[in-house]
């Protein structure tokens, strides 16, 4: 399903809002990432910024809690 969405994004230039707790999946699928905690935006940026150099403790916890795919 994710590969199909990626293909549709690429071929049809679609924008998708993808909501997930799986940070490895977010890293694979998303160009931009927004991390929310209790309904409040705590961190936002490219997937590289958020997943490779998280600034917020909550984002760091999400990354640590999810195994790599």
PDB file of N, CA, C and O in Angstrom:
ATOM      1  N   UNK A   1       0.824  -1.190   0.000  1.00  0.00           N
ATOM      2  CA  UNK A   1       0.000   0.000   0.000  1.00  0.00           C
ATOM      3  C   UNK A   1       0.871   1.257   0.000  1.00  0.00           C
ATOM      4  O   UNK A   1       0.609   2.204  -0.741  1.00  0.00           O
ATOM      5  N   UNK A   2       1.904   1.254   0.835  1.00  0.00           N
ATOM      6  CA  UNK A   2       2.783   2.420   0.906  1.00  0.00           C
ATOM      7  C   UNK A   2       3.491   2.645  -0.420  1.00  0.00           C
ATOM      8  O   UNK A   2       3.623   3.784  -0.869  1.00  0.00           O
ATOM      9  N   UNK A   3       3.950   1.561  -1.051  1.00  0.00           N
ATOM     10  CA  UNK A   3       4.612   1.693  -2.348  1.00  0.00           C
ATOM     11  C   UNK A   3       3.664   2.250  -3.400  1.00  0.00           C
ATOM     12  O   UNK A   3       4.081   3.036  -4.251  1.00  0.00           O
ATOM     13  N   UNK A   4       2.399   1.858  -3.355  1.00  0.00           N
ATOM     14  CA  UNK A   4       1.404   2.401  -4.271  1.00  0.00           C
ATOM     15  C   UNK A   4       1.225   3.904  -4.028  1.00  0.00           C
ATOM     16  O   UNK A   4       1.164   4.679  -4.982  1.00  0.00           O
ATOM     17  N   UNK A   5       1.140   4.315  -2.774  1.00  0.00           N
ATOM     18  CA  UNK A   5       1.019   5.741  -2.470  1.00  0.00           C
ATOM     19  C   UNK A   5       2.242   6.520  -2.945  1.00  0.00           C
ATOM     20  O   UNK A   5       2.110   7.630  -3.460  1.00  0.00           O
ATOM     21  N   UNK A   6       3.419   5.948  -2.776  1.00  0.00           N
ATOM     22  CA  UNK A   6       4.653   6.590  -3.254  1.00  0.00           C
ATOM     23  C   UNK A   6       4.614   6.761  -4.765  1.00  0.00           C
ATOM     24  O   UNK A   6       4.980   7.814  -5.289  1.00  0.00           O
ATOM     25  N   UNK A   7       4.171   5.724  -5.460  1.00  0.00           N
ATOM     26  CA  UNK A   7       4.076   5.791  -6.916  1.00  0.00           C
ATOM     27  C   UNK A   7       3.070   6.853  -7.355  1.00  0.00           C
ATOM     28  O   UNK A   7       3.334   7.606  -8.292  1.00  0.00           O
ATOM     29  N   UNK A   8       1.924   6.916  -6.686  1.00  0.00           N
ATOM     30  CA  UNK A   8       0.930   7.943  -7.013  1.00  0.00           C
ATOM     31  C   UNK A   8       1.462   9.344  -6.740  1.00  0.00           C
ATOM     32  O   UNK A   8       1.214  10.267  -7.516  1.00  0.00           O
ATOM     33  N   UNK A   9       2.191   9.505  -5.641  1.00  0.00           N
ATOM     34  CA  UNK A   9       2.813  10.802  -5.357  1.00  0.00           C
ATOM     35  C   UNK A   9       3.727  11.212  -6.503  1.00  0.00           C
ATOM     36  O   UNK A   9       3.694  12.353  -6.965  1.00  0.00           O
ATOM     37  N   UNK A  10       4.539  10.269  -6.950  1.00  0.00           N
ATOM     38  CA  UNK A  10       5.531  10.570  -7.980  1.00  0.00           C
ATOM     39  C   UNK A  10       4.887  10.822  -9.340  1.00  0.00           C
ATOM     40  O   UNK A  10       5.200  11.814  -9.998  1.00  0.00           O
ATOM     41  N   UNK A  11       3.994   9.938  -9.764  1.00  0.00           N
ATOM     42  CA  UNK A  11       3.444  10.032 -11.124  1.00  0.00           C
ATOM     43  C   UNK A  11       2.344  11.075 -11.254  1.00  0.00           C
ATOM     44  O   UNK A  11       2.203  11.689 -12.311  1.00  0.00           O
ATOM     45  N   UNK A  12       1.569  11.285 -10.206  1.00  0.00           N
ATOM     46  CA  UNK A  12       0.446  12.231 -10.275  1.00  0.00           C
ATOM     47  C   UNK A  12       0.723  13.528  -9.515  1.00  0.00           C
ATOM     48  O   UNK A  12      -0.120  14.423  -9.465  1.00  0.00           O
ATOM     49  N   UNK A  13       1.904  13.614  -8.931  1.00  0.00           N
ATOM     50  CA  UNK A  13       2.310  14.762  -8.127  1.00  0.00           C
ATOM     51  C   UNK A  13       1.268  15.078  -7.046  1.00  0.00           C
ATOM     52  O   UNK A  13       0.855  16.223  -6.862  1.00  0.00           O
ATOM     53  N   UNK A  14       0.864  14.021  -6.345  1.00  0.00           N
ATOM     54  CA  UNK A  14      -0.125  14.145  -5.282  1.00  0.00           C
ATOM     55  C   UNK A  14       0.536  14.545  -3.968  1.00  0.00           C
ATOM     56  O   UNK A  14       1.695  14.221  -3.709  1.00  0.00           O
ATOM     57  N   UNK A  15      -0.220  15.245  -3.161  1.00  0.00           N
ATOM     58  CA  UNK A  15       0.175  15.546  -1.791  1.00  0.00           C
ATOM     59  C   UNK A  15      -0.704  14.716  -0.874  1.00  0.00           C
ATOM     60  O   UNK A  15      -1.922  14.667  -1.050  1.00  0.00           O
ATOM     61  N   UNK A  16      -0.093  14.064   0.102  1.00  0.00           N
ATOM     62  CA  UNK A  16      -0.832  13.213   1.035  1.00  0.00           C
ATOM     63  C   UNK A  16      -0.566  13.670   2.466  1.00  0.00           C
ATOM     64  O   UNK A  16       0.537  14.104   2.798  1.00  0.00           O
ATOM     65  N   UNK A  17      -1.569  13.570   3.286  1.00  0.00           N
ATOM     66  CA  UNK A  17      -1.397  13.736   4.723  1.00  0.00           C
ATOM     67  C   UNK A  17      -1.374  12.327   5.294  1.00  0.00           C
ATOM     68  O   UNK A  17      -2.367  11.603   5.232  1.00  0.00           O
ATOM     69  N   UNK A  18      -0.237  11.949   5.846  1.00  0.00           N
ATOM     70  CA  UNK A  18      -0.030  10.588   6.325  1.00  0.00           C
ATOM     71  C   UNK A  18       0.188  10.659   7.825  1.00  0.00           C
ATOM     72  O   UNK A  18       1.116  11.324   8.285  1.00  0.00           O
ATOM     73  N   UNK A  19      -0.649   9.988   8.587  1.00  0.00           N
ATOM     74  CA  UNK A  19      -0.569  10.014  10.041  1.00  0.00           C
ATOM     75  C   UNK A  19      -0.116   8.637  10.518  1.00  0.00           C
ATOM     76  O   UNK A  19      -0.725   7.622  10.179  1.00  0.00           O
ATOM     77  N   UNK A  20       0.964   8.610  11.310  1.00  0.00           N
ATOM     78  CA  UNK A  20       1.513   7.338  11.755  1.00  0.00           C
ATOM     79  C   UNK A  20       2.322   7.520  13.028  1.00  0.00           C
ATOM     80  O   UNK A  20       2.838   8.605  13.296  1.00  0.00           O
ATOM     81  N   UNK A  21       2.431   6.455  13.811  1.00  0.00           N
ATOM     82  CA  UNK A  21       3.344   6.423  14.944  1.00  0.00           C
ATOM     83  C   UNK A  21       4.648   5.724  14.575  1.00  0.00           C
ATOM     84  O   UNK A  21       5.584   5.690  15.374  1.00  0.00           O
ATOM     85  N   UNK A  22       4.711   5.173  13.380  1.00  0.00           N
ATOM     86  CA  UNK A  22       5.886   4.434  12.934  1.00  0.00           C
ATOM     87  C   UNK A  22       6.876   5.394  12.268  1.00  0.00           C
ATOM     88  O   UNK A  22       6.695   5.784  11.114  1.00  0.00           O
ATOM     89  N   UNK A  23       7.912   5.766  13.001  1.00  0.00           N
ATOM     90  CA  UNK A  23       8.895   6.700  12.457  1.00  0.00           C
ATOM     91  C   UNK A  23       9.673   6.108  11.280  1.00  0.00           C
ATOM     92  O   UNK A  23       9.973   6.854  10.348  1.00  0.00           O
ATOM     93  N   UNK A  24      10.020   4.814  11.260  1.00  0.00           N
ATOM     94  CA  UNK A  24      10.675   4.279  10.060  1.00  0.00           C
ATOM     95  C   UNK A  24       9.791   4.392   8.810  1.00  0.00           C
ATOM     96  O   UNK A  24      10.288   4.670   7.718  1.00  0.00           O
ATOM     97  N   UNK A  25       8.504   4.178   8.972  1.00  0.00           N
ATOM     98  CA  UNK A  25       7.581   4.319   7.851  1.00  0.00           C
ATOM     99  C   UNK A  25       7.477   5.779   7.419  1.00  0.00           C
ATOM    100  O   UNK A  25       7.441   6.074   6.225  1.00  0.00           O
ATOM    101  N   UNK A  26       7.428   6.679   8.376  1.00  0.00           N
ATOM    102  CA  UNK A  26       7.407   8.118   8.074  1.00  0.00           C
ATOM    103  C   UNK A  26       8.671   8.493   7.297  1.00  0.00           C
ATOM    104  O   UNK A  26       8.606   9.217   6.304  1.00  0.00           O
ATOM    105  N   UNK A  27       9.807   8.001   7.753  1.00  0.00           N
ATOM    106  CA  UNK A  27      11.080   8.285   7.090  1.00  0.00           C
ATOM    107  C   UNK A  27      11.069   7.794   5.641  1.00  0.00           C
ATOM    108  O   UNK A  27      11.579   8.472   4.749  1.00  0.00           O
ATOM    109  N   UNK A  28      10.488   6.622   5.409  1.00  0.00           N
ATOM    110  CA  UNK A  28      10.436   6.041   4.069  1.00  0.00           C
ATOM    111  C   UNK A  28       9.500   6.811   3.150  1.00  0.00           C
ATOM    112  O   UNK A  28       9.804   6.994   1.971  1.00  0.00           O
ATOM    113  N   UNK A  29       8.360   7.267   3.676  1.00  0.00           N
ATOM    114  CA  UNK A  29       7.273   7.770   2.846  1.00  0.00           C
ATOM    115  C   UNK A  29       7.220   9.292   2.722  1.00  0.00           C
ATOM    116  O   UNK A  29       6.798   9.804   1.685  1.00  0.00           O
ATOM    117  N   UNK A  30       7.631  10.014   3.736  1.00  0.00           N
ATOM    118  CA  UNK A  30       7.338  11.451   3.804  1.00  0.00           C
ATOM    119  C   UNK A  30       8.529  12.331   3.429  1.00  0.00           C
ATOM    120  O   UNK A  30       9.686  11.985   3.667  1.00  0.00           O
ATOM    121  N   UNK A  31       8.208  13.463   2.843  1.00  0.00           N
ATOM    122  CA  UNK A  31       9.214  14.477   2.554  1.00  0.00           C
ATOM    123  C   UNK A  31       9.324  15.471   3.714  1.00  0.00           C
ATOM    124  O   UNK A  31      10.420  15.880   4.097  1.00  0.00           O
ATOM    125  N   UNK A  32       8.183  15.843   4.255  1.00  0.00           N
ATOM    126  CA  UNK A  32       8.118  16.761   5.391  1.00  0.00           C
ATOM    127  C   UNK A  32       7.436  16.037   6.538  1.00  0.00           C
ATOM    128  O   UNK A  32       6.537  15.222   6.328  1.00  0.00           O
ATOM    129  N   UNK A  33       7.874  16.344   7.755  1.00  0.00           N
ATOM    130  CA  UNK A  33       7.359  15.661   8.940  1.00  0.00           C
ATOM    131  C   UNK A  33       6.968  16.697   9.989  1.00  0.00           C
ATOM    132  O   UNK A  33       7.687  17.666  10.229  1.00  0.00           O
ATOM    133  N   UNK A  34       5.826  16.471  10.600  1.00  0.00           N
ATOM    134  CA  UNK A  34       5.395  17.272  11.748  1.00  0.00           C
ATOM    135  C   UNK A  34       5.115  16.298  12.888  1.00  0.00           C
ATOM    136  O   UNK A  34       4.352  15.345  12.727  1.00  0.00           O
ATOM    137  N   UNK A  35       5.731  16.540  14.031  1.00  0.00           N
ATOM    138  CA  UNK A  35       5.539  15.682  15.207  1.00  0.00           C
ATOM    139  C   UNK A  35       4.617  16.413  16.168  1.00  0.00           C
ATOM    140  O   UNK A  35       4.851  17.568  16.525  1.00  0.00           O
ATOM    141  N   UNK A  36       3.565  15.720  16.578  1.00  0.00           N
ATOM    142  CA  UNK A  36       2.617  16.297  17.521  1.00  0.00           C
ATOM    143  C   UNK A  36       2.614  15.495  18.807  1.00  0.00           C
ATOM    144  O   UNK A  36       2.747  14.271  18.800  1.00  0.00           O
ATOM    145  N   UNK A  37       2.459  16.208  19.910  1.00  0.00           N
ATOM    146  CA  UNK A  37       2.336  15.582  21.225  1.00  0.00           C
ATOM    147  C   UNK A  37       1.138  16.205  21.917  1.00  0.00           C
ATOM    148  O   UNK A  37       1.090  17.412  22.150  1.00  0.00           O
ATOM    149  N   UNK A  38       0.173  15.356  22.240  1.00  0.00           N
ATOM    150  CA  UNK A  38      -1.057  15.807  22.902  1.00  0.00           C
ATOM    151  C   UNK A  38      -1.738  16.945  22.152  1.00  0.00           C
ATOM    152  O   UNK A  38      -2.215  17.905  22.758  1.00  0.00           O
ATOM    153  N   UNK A  39      -1.776  16.826  20.819  1.00  0.00           N
ATOM    154  CA  UNK A  39      -2.473  17.799  19.988  1.00  0.00           C
ATOM    155  C   UNK A  39      -1.705  19.066  19.685  1.00  0.00           C
ATOM    156  O   UNK A  39      -2.249  19.978  19.062  1.00  0.00           O
ATOM    157  N   UNK A  40      -0.463  19.148  20.104  1.00  0.00           N
ATOM    158  CA  UNK A  40       0.349  20.348  19.868  1.00  0.00           C
ATOM    159  C   UNK A  40       1.556  19.986  19.014  1.00  0.00           C
ATOM    160  O   UNK A  40       2.191  18.952  19.219  1.00  0.00           O
ATOM    161  N   UNK A  41       1.860  20.847  18.058  1.00  0.00           N
ATOM    162  CA  UNK A  41       3.020  20.663  17.201  1.00  0.00           C
ATOM    163  C   UNK A  41       4.282  20.907  18.015  1.00  0.00           C
ATOM    164  O   UNK A  41       4.448  21.980  18.596  1.00  0.00           O
ATOM    165  N   UNK A  42       5.180  19.913  18.063  1.00  0.00           N
ATOM    166  CA  UNK A  42       6.406  20.060  18.841  1.00  0.00           C
ATOM    167  C   UNK A  42       7.647  20.140  17.964  1.00  0.00           C
ATOM    168  O   UNK A  42       8.675  20.667  18.388  1.00  0.00           O
ATOM    169  N   UNK A  43       7.557  19.613  16.728  1.00  0.00           N
ATOM    170  CA  UNK A  43       8.724  19.664  15.834  1.00  0.00           C
ATOM    171  C   UNK A  43       8.247  19.502  14.396  1.00  0.00           C
ATOM    172  O   UNK A  43       7.301  18.765  14.119  1.00  0.00           O
ATOM    173  N   UNK A  44       8.917  20.203  13.489  1.00  0.00           N
ATOM    174  CA  UNK A  44       8.526  20.147  12.084  1.00  0.00           C
ATOM    175  C   UNK A  44       9.752  20.404  11.229  1.00  0.00           C
ATOM    176  O   UNK A  44      10.624  21.195  11.590  1.00  0.00           O
ATOM    177  N   UNK A  45       9.808  19.722  10.085  1.00  0.00           N
ATOM    178  CA  UNK A  45      10.903  19.930   9.149  1.00  0.00           C
ATOM    179  C   UNK A  45      10.951  18.821   8.121  1.00  0.00           C
ATOM    180  O   UNK A  45      10.023  18.020   8.014  1.00  0.00           O
ATOM    181  N   UNK A  46      12.038  18.778   7.365  1.00  0.00           N
ATOM    182  CA  UNK A  46      12.214  17.692   6.411  1.00  0.00           C
ATOM    183  C   UNK A  46      12.408  16.394   7.200  1.00  0.00           C
ATOM    184  O   UNK A  46      12.715  16.426   8.392  1.00  0.00           O
ATOM    185  N   UNK A  47      12.228  15.261   6.531  1.00  0.00           N
ATOM    186  CA  UNK A  47      12.401  14.001   7.263  1.00  0.00           C
ATOM    187  C   UNK A  47      13.835  13.869   7.754  1.00  0.00           C
ATOM    188  O   UNK A  47      14.076  13.278   8.806  1.00  0.00           O
ATOM    189  N   UNK A  48      14.795  14.419   6.999  1.00  0.00           N
ATOM    190  CA  UNK A  48      16.181  14.346   7.443  1.00  0.00           C
ATOM    191  C   UNK A  48      16.382  15.131   8.744  1.00  0.00           C
ATOM    192  O   UNK A  48      17.029  14.648   9.673  1.00  0.00           O
ATOM    193  N   UNK A  49      15.829  16.332   8.802  1.00  0.00           N
ATOM    194  CA  UNK A  49      15.970  17.155  10.006  1.00  0.00           C
ATOM    195  C   UNK A  49      15.344  16.471  11.212  1.00  0.00           C
ATOM    196  O   UNK A  49      15.961  16.378  12.274  1.00  0.00           O
ATOM    197  N   UNK A  50      14.135  16.002  11.045  1.00  0.00           N
ATOM    198  CA  UNK A  50      13.377  15.458  12.174  1.00  0.00           C
ATOM    199  C   UNK A  50      13.869  14.061  12.572  1.00  0.00           C
ATOM    200  O   UNK A  50      13.991  13.773  13.762  1.00  0.00           O
ATOM    201  N   UNK A  51      14.148  13.201  11.607  1.00  0.00           N
ATOM    202  CA  UNK A  51      14.512  11.818  11.922  1.00  0.00           C
ATOM    203  C   UNK A  51      15.998  11.625  12.199  1.00  0.00           C
ATOM    204  O   UNK A  51      16.367  10.740  12.972  1.00  0.00           O
ATOM    205  N   UNK A  52      16.850  12.428  11.590  1.00  0.00           N
ATOM    206  CA  UNK A  52      18.289  12.245  11.781  1.00  0.00           C
ATOM    207  C   UNK A  52      18.883  13.157  12.845  1.00  0.00           C
ATOM    208  O   UNK A  52      19.932  12.852  13.413  1.00  0.00           O
ATOM    209  N   UNK A  53      18.213  14.282  13.117  1.00  0.00           N
ATOM    210  CA  UNK A  53      18.717  15.210  14.138  1.00  0.00           C
ATOM    211  C   UNK A  53      17.551  15.813  14.917  1.00  0.00           C
ATOM    212  O   UNK A  53      17.355  17.028  14.895  1.00  0.00           O
ATOM    213  N   UNK A  54      16.772  14.969  15.607  1.00  0.00           N
ATOM    214  CA  UNK A  54      15.604  15.488  16.328  1.00  0.00           C
ATOM    215  C   UNK A  54      16.016  16.449  17.446  1.00  0.00           C
ATOM    216  O   UNK A  54      16.983  16.204  18.168  1.00  0.00           O
ATOM    217  N   UNK A  55      15.279  17.527  17.571  1.00  0.00           N
ATOM    218  CA  UNK A  55      15.570  18.532  18.578  1.00  0.00           C
ATOM    219  C   UNK A  55      14.756  18.330  19.855  1.00  0.00           C
ATOM    220  O   UNK A  55      15.214  18.673  20.945  1.00  0.00           O
ATOM    221  N   UNK A  56      13.576  17.784  19.725  1.00  0.00           N
ATOM    222  CA  UNK A  56      12.670  17.642  20.865  1.00  0.00           C
ATOM    223  C   UNK A  56      12.788  16.253  21.502  1.00  0.00           C
ATOM    224  O   UNK A  56      12.977  15.251  20.813  1.00  0.00           O
ATOM    225  N   UNK A  57      12.675  16.220  22.809  1.00  0.00           N
ATOM    226  CA  UNK A  57      12.765  14.960  23.558  1.00  0.00           C
ATOM    227  C   UNK A  57      11.681  13.977  23.116  1.00  0.00           C
ATOM    228  O   UNK A  57      11.940  12.777  23.022  1.00  0.00           O
ATOM    229  N   UNK A  58      10.479  14.467  22.845  1.00  0.00           N
ATOM    230  CA  UNK A  58       9.391  13.579  22.438  1.00  0.00           C
ATOM    231  C   UNK A  58       9.708  12.904  21.101  1.00  0.00           C
ATOM    232  O   UNK A  58       9.442  11.714  20.934  1.00  0.00           O
ATOM    233  N   UNK A  59      10.266  13.644  20.160  1.00  0.00           N
ATOM    234  CA  UNK A  59      10.650  13.072  18.869  1.00  0.00           C
ATOM    235  C   UNK A  59      11.735  12.027  19.064  1.00  0.00           C
ATOM    236  O   UNK A  59      11.705  10.973  18.430  1.00  0.00           O
ATOM    237  N   UNK A  60      12.674  12.306  19.920  1.00  0.00           N
ATOM    238  CA  UNK A  60      13.735  11.349  20.217  1.00  0.00           C
ATOM    239  C   UNK A  60      13.169  10.070  20.815  1.00  0.00           C
ATOM    240  O   UNK A  60      13.631   8.974  20.499  1.00  0.00           O
ATOM    241  N   UNK A  61      12.164  10.211  21.682  1.00  0.00           N
ATOM    242  CA  UNK A  61      11.519   9.043  22.276  1.00  0.00           C
ATOM    243  C   UNK A  61      10.781   8.219  21.214  1.00  0.00           C
ATOM    244  O   UNK A  61      10.847   6.989  21.230  1.00  0.00           O
ATOM    245  N   UNK A  62      10.083   8.887  20.296  1.00  0.00           N
ATOM    246  CA  UNK A  62       9.383   8.173  19.216  1.00  0.00           C
ATOM    247  C   UNK A  62      10.368   7.378  18.368  1.00  0.00           C
ATOM    248  O   UNK A  62      10.120   6.218  18.039  1.00  0.00           O
ATOM    249  N   UNK A  63      11.479   8.004  18.020  1.00  0.00           N
ATOM    250  CA  UNK A  63      12.481   7.328  17.205  1.00  0.00           C
ATOM    251  C   UNK A  63      13.087   6.137  17.945  1.00  0.00           C
ATOM    252  O   UNK A  63      13.322   5.090  17.342  1.00  0.00           O
ATOM    253  N   UNK A  64      13.336   6.286  19.224  1.00  0.00           N
ATOM    254  CA  UNK A  64      13.928   5.205  20.016  1.00  0.00           C
ATOM    255  C   UNK A  64      12.953   4.055  20.252  1.00  0.00           C
ATOM    256  O   UNK A  64      13.372   2.914  20.444  1.00  0.00           O
ATOM    257  N   UNK A  65      11.665   4.348  20.240  1.00  0.00           N
ATOM    258  CA  UNK A  65      10.650   3.336  20.554  1.00  0.00           C
ATOM    259  C   UNK A  65      10.251   2.482  19.358  1.00  0.00           C
ATOM    260  O   UNK A  65       9.561   1.476  19.525  1.00  0.00           O
ATOM    261  N   UNK A  66      10.673   2.863  18.156  1.00  0.00           N
ATOM    262  CA  UNK A  66      10.248   2.157  16.972  1.00  0.00           C
ATOM    263  C   UNK A  66      11.443   1.489  16.293  1.00  0.00           C
ATOM    264  O   UNK A  66      12.387   2.180  15.911  1.00  0.00           O
ATOM    265  N   UNK A  67      11.430   0.174  16.135  1.00  0.00           N
ATOM    266  CA  UNK A  67      12.554  -0.495  15.473  1.00  0.00           C
ATOM    267  C   UNK A  67      12.616  -0.133  13.997  1.00  0.00           C
ATOM    268  O   UNK A  67      11.598   0.186  13.384  1.00  0.00           O
ATOM    269  N   UNK A  68      13.807  -0.185  13.438  1.00  0.00           N
ATOM    270  CA  UNK A  68      13.974   0.073  12.011  1.00  0.00           C
ATOM    271  C   UNK A  68      13.340  -1.045  11.201  1.00  0.00           C
ATOM    272  O   UNK A  68      13.305  -2.196  11.635  1.00  0.00           O
ATOM    273  N   UNK A  69      12.843  -0.701  10.029  1.00  0.00           N
ATOM    274  CA  UNK A  69      12.249  -1.705   9.136  1.00  0.00           C
ATOM    275  C   UNK A  69      13.323  -2.350   8.299  1.00  0.00           C
ATOM    276  O   UNK A  69      13.029  -3.223   7.482  1.00  0.00           O
TER     277      UNK A  69
END
